Amino acid sequence: MALFGRKKAETKCCCGNCGTPAPHGAENTGARVKILGSGCAKCNQLEANTIAALEQLGMDTQVDHVRDFAQIAAYGVMTTPALVVDGKVVAFGKVLSTDEIVALLRK
């Protein structure tokens, strides 16, 4: 039952025809990965290591680099760089090696 005449939001895909919530082909891309950091050398190194780890695992995943401090604080992170996988902070405060990131992504 709709309260006060509000309609339920519809989810549509990129083409607007099939009704799937994700764009076509996004179902098999793997984990969602974000790097939290201001863009300093350590943050950029963590991003490079993460991209290398994803390539090593054969995952076609986009890495987002969040530089907005309000968004970083919303994750509860006070020490950057931080690595977020599927919305969960898995590491913060240090630059992980490619092998460490591969191990985290396999979990």
N, CA, C and O atoms as a GROMACS GRO file, in nm:
protein
  428
    1MET      N    1   0.083  -0.118   0.000
    1MET     CA    2   0.000   0.000   0.000
    1MET      C    3   0.088   0.124   0.000
    1MET      O    4   0.176   0.138   0.084
    2ALA      N    5   0.064   0.212  -0.093
    2ALA     CA    6   0.143   0.334  -0.104
    2ALA      C    7   0.090   0.440  -0.009
    2ALA      O    8  -0.030   0.467  -0.005
    3LEU      N    9   0.179   0.500   0.067
    3LEU     CA   10   0.140   0.606   0.158
    3LEU      C   11   0.148   0.741   0.088
    3LEU      O   12   0.246   0.772   0.021
    4PHE      N   13   0.046   0.818   0.104
    4PHE     CA   14   0.042   0.955   0.054
    4PHE      C   15   0.071   0.965  -0.095
    4PHE      O   16   0.128   1.065  -0.141
    5GLY      N   17   0.033   0.864  -0.169
    5GLY     CA   18   0.042   0.870  -0.314
    5GLY      C   19   0.182   0.852  -0.372
    5GLY      O   20   0.202   0.874  -0.491
    6ARG      N   21   0.278   0.812  -0.291
    6ARG     CA   22   0.413   0.791  -0.344
    6ARG      C   23   0.419   0.659  -0.419
    6ARG      O   24   0.362   0.558  -0.377
    7LYS      N   25   0.489   0.663  -0.529
    7LYS     CA   26   0.503   0.542  -0.609
    7LYS      C   27   0.633   0.472  -0.574
    7LYS      O   28   0.731   0.535  -0.536
    8LYS      N   29   0.632   0.342  -0.588
    8LYS     CA   30   0.752   0.263  -0.566
    8LYS      C   31   0.849   0.288  -0.682
    8LYS      O   32   0.809   0.287  -0.798
    9ALA      N   33   0.975   0.310  -0.649
    9ALA     CA   34   1.076   0.335  -0.752
    9ALA      C   35   1.097   0.210  -0.836
    9ALA      O   36   1.108   0.099  -0.784
   10GLU      N   37   1.104   0.230  -0.965
   10GLU     CA   38   1.127   0.119  -1.057
   10GLU      C   39   1.276   0.108  -1.085
   10GLU      O   40   1.346   0.209  -1.095
   11THR      N   41   1.323  -0.015  -1.098
   11THR     CA   42   1.463  -0.036  -1.135
   11THR      C   43   1.468  -0.079  -1.280
   11THR      O   44   1.399  -0.172  -1.321
   12LYS      N   45   1.550  -0.011  -1.356
   12LYS     CA   46   1.566  -0.043  -1.497
   12LYS      C   47   1.714  -0.053  -1.529
   12LYS      O   48   1.798   0.004  -1.459
   13CYS      N   49   1.743  -0.126  -1.632
   13CYS     CA   50   1.883  -0.140  -1.673
   13CYS      C   51   1.922  -0.022  -1.761
   13CYS      O   52   1.845   0.072  -1.778
   14CYS      N   53   2.040  -0.028  -1.817
   14CYS     CA   54   2.091   0.081  -1.898
   14CYS      C   55   2.010   0.102  -2.026
   14CYS      O   56   2.003   0.214  -2.076
   15CYS      N   57   1.950  -0.004  -2.078
   15CYS     CA   58   1.873   0.010  -2.202
   15CYS      C   59   1.728   0.048  -2.175
   15CYS      O   60   1.659   0.092  -2.266
   16GLY      N   61   1.682   0.032  -2.050
   16GLY     CA   62   1.547   0.068  -2.014
   16GLY      C   63   1.440  -0.031  -2.056
   16GLY      O   64   1.322  -0.004  -2.038
   17ASN      N   65   1.480  -0.145  -2.111
   17ASN     CA   66   1.382  -0.239  -2.162
   17ASN      C   67   1.369  -0.366  -2.079
   17ASN      O   68   1.257  -0.413  -2.057
   18CYS      N   69   1.478  -0.423  -2.034
   18CYS     CA   70   1.471  -0.556  -1.974
   18CYS      C   71   1.439  -0.554  -1.825
   18CYS      O   72   1.394  -0.656  -1.772
   19GLY      N   73   1.460  -0.442  -1.754
   19GLY     CA   74   1.423  -0.433  -1.614
   19GLY      C   75   1.525  -0.486  -1.516
   19GLY      O   76   1.497  -0.488  -1.396
   20THR      N   77   1.640  -0.530  -1.560
   20THR     CA   78   1.742  -0.576  -1.465
   20THR      C   79   1.806  -0.455  -1.399
   20THR      O   80   1.827  -0.354  -1.465
   21PRO      N   81   1.839  -0.463  -1.268
   21PRO     CA   82   1.893  -0.347  -1.199
   21PRO      C   83   2.036  -0.312  -1.238
   21PRO      O   84   2.077  -0.198  -1.217
   22ALA      N   85   2.112  -0.405  -1.292
   22ALA     CA   86   2.251  -0.379  -1.328
   22ALA      C   87   2.265  -0.365  -1.478
   22ALA      O   88   2.187  -0.425  -1.553
   23PRO      N   89   2.362  -0.286  -1.525
   23PRO     CA   90   2.386  -0.279  -1.668
   23PRO      C   91   2.426  -0.415  -1.724
   23PRO      O   92   2.479  -0.499  -1.652
   24HIS      N   93   2.400  -0.436  -1.850
   24HIS     CA   94   2.433  -0.563  -1.914
   24HIS      C   95   2.581  -0.594  -1.899
   24HIS      O   96   2.666  -0.507  -1.920
   25GLY      N   97   2.612  -0.718  -1.862
   25GLY     CA   98   2.750  -0.761  -1.849
   25GLY      C   99   2.811  -0.734  -1.713
   25GLY      O  100   2.923  -0.778  -1.686
   26ALA      N  101   2.742  -0.662  -1.626
   26ALA     CA  102   2.799  -0.628  -1.495
   26ALA      C  103   2.784  -0.741  -1.395
   26ALA      O  104   2.840  -0.735  -1.286
   27GLU      N  105   2.708  -0.844  -1.430
   27GLU     CA  106   2.684  -0.952  -1.335
   27GLU      C  107   2.810  -1.034  -1.307
   27GLU      O  108   2.822  -1.090  -1.198
   28ASN      N  109   2.903  -1.041  -1.401
   28ASN     CA  110   3.021  -1.126  -1.387
   28ASN      C  111   3.149  -1.046  -1.364
   28ASN      O  112   3.258  -1.097  -1.390
   29THR      N  113   3.138  -0.924  -1.317
   29THR     CA  114   3.257  -0.842  -1.303
   29THR      C  115   3.330  -0.868  -1.173
   29THR      O  116   3.445  -0.824  -1.159
   30GLY      N  117   3.270  -0.936  -1.077
   30GLY     CA  118   3.338  -0.967  -0.953
   30GLY      C  119   3.310  -0.863  -0.846
   30GLY      O  120   3.203  -0.802  -0.845
   31ALA      N  121   3.405  -0.844  -0.757
   31ALA     CA  122   3.388  -0.759  -0.641
   31ALA      C  123   3.390  -0.611  -0.681
   31ALA      O  124   3.448  -0.573  -0.783
   32ARG      N  125   3.326  -0.529  -0.598
   32ARG     CA  126   3.334  -0.385  -0.612
   32ARG      C  127   3.449  -0.338  -0.524
   32ARG      O  128   3.452  -0.367  -0.405
   33VAL      N  129   3.543  -0.265  -0.582
   33VAL     CA  130   3.665  -0.228  -0.512
   33VAL      C  131   3.680  -0.076  -0.513
   33VAL      O  132   3.663  -0.011  -0.616
   34LYS      N  133   3.713  -0.021  -0.395
   34LYS     CA  134   3.738   0.122  -0.382
   34LYS      C  135   3.867   0.144  -0.305
   34LYS      O  136   3.901   0.069  -0.214
   35ILE      N  137   3.937   0.248  -0.344
   35ILE     CA  138   4.054   0.296  -0.270
   35ILE      C  139   4.012   0.426  -0.205
   35ILE      O  140   3.961   0.516  -0.272
   36LEU      N  141   4.033   0.438  -0.075
   36LEU     CA  142   4.002   0.560  -0.003
   36LEU      C  143   4.132   0.633   0.027
   36LEU      O  144   4.221   0.577   0.092
   37GLY      N  145   4.144   0.756  -0.019
   37GLY     CA  146   4.264   0.833   0.008
   37GLY      C  147   4.265   0.962  -0.070
   37GLY      O  148   4.192   0.978  -0.167
   38SER      N  149   4.349   1.054  -0.026
   38SER     CA  150   4.353   1.189  -0.082
   38SER      C  151   4.417   1.196  -0.220
   38SER      O  152   4.402   1.297  -0.289
   39GLY      N  153   4.487   1.095  -0.259
   39GLY     CA  154   4.559   1.099  -0.387
   39GLY      C  155   4.709   1.113  -0.367
   39GLY      O  156   4.781   1.148  -0.460
   40CYS      N  157   4.756   1.086  -0.246
   40CYS     CA  158   4.899   1.093  -0.216
   40CYS      C  159   4.972   0.974  -0.281
   40CYS      O  160   4.909   0.888  -0.342
   41ALA      N  161   5.101   0.971  -0.266
   41ALA     CA  162   5.182   0.864  -0.327
   41ALA      C  163   5.142   0.726  -0.274
   41ALA      O  164   5.137   0.631  -0.351
   42LYS      N  165   5.115   0.715  -0.144
   42LYS     CA  166   5.077   0.585  -0.087
   42LYS      C  167   4.941   0.540  -0.140
   42LYS      O  168   4.922   0.421  -0.169
   43CYS      N  169   4.848   0.632  -0.151
   43CYS     CA  170   4.715   0.597  -0.204
   43CYS      C  171   4.725   0.552  -0.349
   43CYS      O  172   4.661   0.454  -0.390
   44ASN      N  173   4.804   0.622  -0.426
   44ASN     CA  174   4.821   0.586  -0.567
   44ASN      C  175   4.893   0.452  -0.581
   44ASN      O  176   4.863   0.376  -0.673
   45GLN      N  177   4.987   0.421  -0.491
   45GLN     CA  178   5.056   0.292  -0.494
   45GLN      C  179   4.960   0.179  -0.461
   45GLN      O  180   4.965   0.073  -0.523
   46LEU      N  181   4.872   0.201  -0.362
   46LEU     CA  182   4.773   0.099  -0.327
   46LEU      C  183   4.679   0.075  -0.445
   46LEU      O  184   4.641  -0.039  -0.472
   47GLU      N  185   4.642   0.181  -0.515
   47GLU     CA  186   4.556   0.166  -0.632
   47GLU      C  187   4.626   0.085  -0.741
   47GLU      O  188   4.566  -0.004  -0.802
   48ALA      N  189   4.753   0.114  -0.766
   48ALA     CA  190   4.829   0.040  -0.867
   48ALA      C  191   4.844  -0.107  -0.829
   48ALA      O  192   4.830  -0.194  -0.914
   49ASN      N  193   4.870  -0.134  -0.701
   49ASN     CA  194   4.882  -0.273  -0.655
   49ASN      C  195   4.748  -0.346  -0.665
   49ASN      O  196   4.744  -0.465  -0.696
   50THR      N  197   4.640  -0.276  -0.638
   50THR     CA  198   4.507  -0.337  -0.648
   50THR      C  199   4.474  -0.372  -0.791
   50THR      O  200   4.421  -0.480  -0.818
   51ILE      N  201   4.504  -0.284  -0.883
   51ILE     CA  202   4.480  -0.310  -1.024
   51ILE      C  203   4.563  -0.429  -1.070
   51ILE      O  204   4.514  -0.514  -1.145
   52ALA      N  205   4.688  -0.436  -1.026
   52ALA     CA  206   4.774  -0.550  -1.061
   52ALA      C  207   4.719  -0.680  -1.004
   52ALA      O  208   4.723  -0.783  -1.070
   53ALA      N  209   4.667  -0.676  -0.882
   53ALA     CA  210   4.610  -0.796  -0.819
   53ALA      C  211   4.485  -0.842  -0.894
   53ALA      O  212   4.466  -0.962  -0.914
   54LEU      N  213   4.401  -0.749  -0.935
   54LEU     CA  214   4.282  -0.784  -1.010
   54LEU      C  215   4.317  -0.846  -1.145
   54LEU      O  216   4.253  -0.941  -1.188
   55GLU      N  217   4.418  -0.791  -1.211
   55GLU     CA  218   4.464  -0.848  -1.338
   55GLU      C  219   4.520  -0.988  -1.318
   55GLU      O  220   4.498  -1.077  -1.399
   56GLN      N  221   4.594  -1.006  -1.208
   56GLN     CA  222   4.652  -1.137  -1.178
   56GLN      C  223   4.542  -1.242  -1.156
   56GLN      O  224   4.559  -1.358  -1.193
   57LEU      N  225   4.431  -1.201  -1.095
   57LEU     CA  226   4.320  -1.291  -1.071
   57LEU      C  227   4.227  -1.304  -1.192
   57LEU      O  228   4.136  -1.387  -1.192
   58GLY      N  229   4.249  -1.222  -1.293
   58GLY     CA  230   4.165  -1.227  -1.412
   58GLY      C  231   4.028  -1.167  -1.390
   58GLY      O  232   3.932  -1.203  -1.459
   59MET      N  233   4.017  -1.075  -1.294
   59MET     CA  234   3.888  -1.012  -1.264
   59MET      C  235   3.875  -0.882  -1.342
   59MET      O  236   3.968  -0.801  -1.347
   60ASP      N  237   3.759  -0.864  -1.402
   60ASP     CA  238   3.730  -0.743  -1.477
   60ASP      C  239   3.651  -0.649  -1.387
   60ASP      O  240   3.530  -0.636  -1.400
   61THR      N  241   3.721  -0.584  -1.296
   61THR     CA  242   3.658  -0.499  -1.196
   61THR      C  243   3.715  -0.359  -1.203
   61THR      O  244   3.837  -0.341  -1.212
   62GLN      N  245   3.628  -0.261  -1.199
   62GLN     CA  246   3.671  -0.122  -1.198
   62GLN      C  247   3.710  -0.083  -1.057
   62GLN      O  248   3.643  -0.120  -0.961
   63VAL      N  249   3.818  -0.009  -1.043
   63VAL     CA  250   3.864   0.039  -0.912
   63VAL      C  251   3.830   0.187  -0.903
   63VAL      O  252   3.876   0.267  -0.984
   64ASP      N  253   3.749   0.222  -0.804
   64ASP     CA  254   3.713   0.362  -0.781
   64ASP      C  255   3.806   0.419  -0.674
   64ASP      O  256   3.833   0.353  -0.573
   65HIS      N  257   3.853   0.541  -0.696
   65HIS     CA  258   3.939   0.609  -0.599
   65HIS      C  259   3.858   0.722  -0.538
   65HIS      O  260   3.829   0.821  -0.604
   66VAL      N  261   3.821   0.707  -0.412
   66VAL     CA  262   3.741   0.807  -0.340
   66VAL      C  263   3.837   0.904  -0.272
   66VAL      O  264   3.917   0.864  -0.187
   67ARG      N  265   3.828   1.032  -0.310
   67ARG     CA  266   3.917   1.134  -0.255
   67ARG      C  267   3.845   1.232  -0.163
   67ARG      O  268   3.909   1.315  -0.099
   68ASP      N  269   3.714   1.225  -0.156
   68ASP     CA  270   3.634   1.316  -0.074
   68ASP      C  271   3.641   1.271   0.072
   68ASP      O  272   3.605   1.158   0.105
   69PHE      N  273   3.687   1.360   0.158
   69PHE     CA  274   3.708   1.324   0.298
   69PHE      C  275   3.578   1.290   0.371
   69PHE      O  276   3.579   1.209   0.463
   70ALA      N  277   3.468   1.352   0.331
   70ALA     CA  278   3.339   1.320   0.394
   70ALA      C  279   3.299   1.176   0.362
   70ALA      O  280   3.250   1.104   0.449
   71GLN      N  281   3.319   1.134   0.238
   71GLN     CA  282   3.288   0.996   0.200
   71GLN      C  283   3.382   0.898   0.268
   71GLN      O  284   3.340   0.789   0.307
   72ILE      N  285   3.509   0.935   0.281
   72ILE     CA  286   3.606   0.848   0.348
   72ILE      C  287   3.567   0.831   0.495
   72ILE      O  288   3.571   0.720   0.548
   73ALA      N  289   3.530   0.940   0.560
   73ALA     CA  290   3.490   0.934   0.701
   73ALA      C  291   3.362   0.853   0.719
   73ALA      O  292   3.342   0.792   0.824
   74ALA      N  293   3.275   0.850   0.617
   74ALA     CA  294   3.152   0.772   0.625
   74ALA      C  295   3.181   0.623   0.636
   74ALA      O  296   3.099   0.548   0.689
   75TYR      N  297   3.296   0.579   0.587
   75TYR     CA  298   3.338   0.439   0.602
   75TYR      C  299   3.400   0.413   0.738
   75TYR      O  300   3.431   0.298   0.771
   76GLY      N  301   3.420   0.516   0.819
   76GLY     CA  302   3.480   0.500   0.950
   76GLY      C  303   3.632   0.496   0.944
   76GLY      O  304   3.697   0.455   1.040
   77VAL      N  305   3.688   0.539   0.833
   77VAL     CA  306   3.834   0.535   0.813
   77VAL      C  307   3.892   0.670   0.851
   77VAL      O  308   3.848   0.774   0.802
   78MET      N  309   3.990   0.668   0.939
   78MET     CA  310   4.059   0.790   0.979
   78MET      C  311   4.205   0.790   0.933
   78MET      O  312   4.272   0.893   0.940
   79THR      N  313   4.254   0.676   0.888
   79THR     CA  314   4.392   0.664   0.839
   79THR      C  315   4.388   0.607   0.699
   79THR      O  316   4.337   0.497   0.676
   80THR      N  317   4.441   0.683   0.605
   80THR     CA  318   4.445   0.637   0.466
   80THR      C  319   4.586   0.595   0.430
   80THR      O  320   4.681   0.635   0.498
   81PRO      N  321   4.603   0.516   0.327
   81PRO     CA  322   4.504   0.467   0.233
   81PRO      C  323   4.424   0.351   0.291
   81PRO      O  324   4.467   0.285   0.386
   82ALA      N  325   4.307   0.328   0.232
   82ALA     CA  326   4.222   0.217   0.276
   82ALA      C  327   4.170   0.144   0.152
   82ALA      O  328   4.151   0.203   0.046
   83LEU      N  329   4.147   0.015   0.170
   83LEU     CA  330   4.094  -0.069   0.064
   83LEU      C  331   3.956  -0.118   0.105
   83LEU      O  332   3.939  -0.174   0.214
   84VAL      N  333   3.856  -0.096   0.019
   84VAL     CA  334   3.718  -0.136   0.045
   84VAL      C  335   3.678  -0.237  -0.062
   84VAL      O  336   3.690  -0.210  -0.181
   85VAL      N  337   3.629  -0.353  -0.018
   85VAL     CA  338   3.582  -0.456  -0.110
   85VAL      C  339   3.436  -0.486  -0.075
   85VAL      O  340   3.404  -0.523   0.038
   86ASP      N  341   3.349  -0.470  -0.173
   86ASP     CA  342   3.204  -0.492  -0.155
   86ASP      C  343   3.148  -0.416  -0.036
   86ASP      O  344   3.068  -0.470   0.040
   87GLY      N  345   3.191  -0.290  -0.020
   87GLY     CA  346   3.138  -0.205   0.085
   87GLY      C  347   3.198  -0.225   0.223
   87GLY      O  348   3.158  -0.157   0.318
   88LYS      N  349   3.293  -0.318   0.237
   88LYS     CA  350   3.354  -0.347   0.366
   88LYS      C  351   3.502  -0.306   0.364
   88LYS      O  352   3.575  -0.344   0.272
   89VAL      N  353   3.544  -0.230   0.464
   89VAL     CA  354   3.685  -0.190   0.474
   89VAL      C  355   3.766  -0.313   0.514
   89VAL      O  356   3.744  -0.369   0.622
   90VAL      N  357   3.859  -0.354   0.428
   90VAL     CA  358   3.938  -0.474   0.456
   90VAL      C  359   4.080  -0.440   0.501
   90VAL      O  360   4.148  -0.525   0.559
   91ALA      N  361   4.125  -0.319   0.474
   91ALA     CA  362   4.259  -0.277   0.518
   91ALA      C  363   4.265  -0.125   0.518
   91ALA      O  364   4.202  -0.059   0.436
   92PHE      N  365   4.342  -0.070   0.612
   92PHE     CA  366   4.361   0.074   0.614
   92PHE      C  367   4.494   0.107   0.680
   92PHE      O  368   4.546   0.030   0.760
   93GLY      N  369   4.548   0.225   0.646
   93GLY     CA  370   4.667   0.275   0.711
   93GLY      C  371   4.798   0.227   0.656
   93GLY      O  372   4.904   0.265   0.706
   94LYS      N  373   4.796   0.141   0.552
   94LYS     CA  374   4.922   0.095   0.494
   94LYS      C  375   4.901   0.056   0.349
   94LYS      O  376   4.788   0.033   0.304
   95VAL      N  377   5.012   0.048   0.278
   95VAL     CA  378   5.008   0.007   0.138
   95VAL      C  379   5.026  -0.144   0.134
   95VAL      O  380   5.131  -0.196   0.172
   96LEU      N  381   4.924  -0.214   0.088
   96LEU     CA  382   4.931  -0.360   0.077
   96LEU      C  383   5.006  -0.398  -0.050
   96LEU      O  384   4.998  -0.330  -0.151
   97SER      N  385   5.077  -0.509  -0.042
   97SER     CA  386   5.144  -0.561  -0.161
   97SER      C  387   5.041  -0.629  -0.250
   97SER      O  388   4.929  -0.655  -0.207
   98THR      N  389   5.078  -0.655  -0.372
   98THR     CA  390   4.989  -0.723  -0.466
   98THR      C  391   4.947  -0.859  -0.414
   98THR      O  392   4.831  -0.898  -0.426
   99ASP      N  393   5.041  -0.933  -0.354
   99ASP     CA  394   5.009  -1.066  -0.300
   99ASP      C  395   4.910  -1.057  -0.184
   99ASP      O  396   4.821  -1.142  -0.173
  100GLU      N  397   4.924  -0.957  -0.099
  100GLU     CA  398   4.830  -0.939   0.012
  100GLU      C  399   4.690  -0.908  -0.039
  100GLU      O  400   4.591  -0.957   0.015
  101ILE      N  401   4.682  -0.827  -0.144
  101ILE     CA  402   4.552  -0.793  -0.201
  101ILE      C  403   4.489  -0.914  -0.267
  101ILE      O  404   4.368  -0.934  -0.257
  102VAL      N  405   4.570  -0.995  -0.336
  102VAL     CA  406   4.519  -1.118  -0.398
  102VAL      C  407   4.458  -1.207  -0.290
  102VAL      O  408   4.351  -1.264  -0.309
  103ALA      N  409   4.527  -1.220  -0.177
  103ALA     CA  410   4.474  -1.305  -0.069
  103ALA      C  411   4.343  -1.251  -0.014
  103ALA      O  412   4.253  -1.329   0.016
  104LEU      N  413   4.331  -1.119  -0.001
  104LEU     CA  414   4.206  -1.060   0.048
  104LEU      C  415   4.092  -1.079  -0.052
  104LEU      O  416   3.978  -1.105  -0.012
  105LEU      N  417   4.121  -1.066  -0.179
  105LEU     CA  418   4.017  -1.080  -0.281
  105LEU      C  419   3.968  -1.222  -0.297
  105LEU      O  420   3.855  -1.245  -0.338
  106ARG      N  421   4.054  -1.318  -0.265
  106ARG     CA  422   4.014  -1.459  -0.276
  106ARG      C  423   3.918  -1.501  -0.166
  106ARG      O  424   3.845  -1.599  -0.181
  107LYS      N  425   3.917  -1.427  -0.054
  107LYS     CA  426   3.830  -1.462   0.060
  107LYS      C  427   3.685  -1.443   0.027
  107LYS      O  428   3.599  -1.468   0.112
   0.00000   0.00000   0.00000
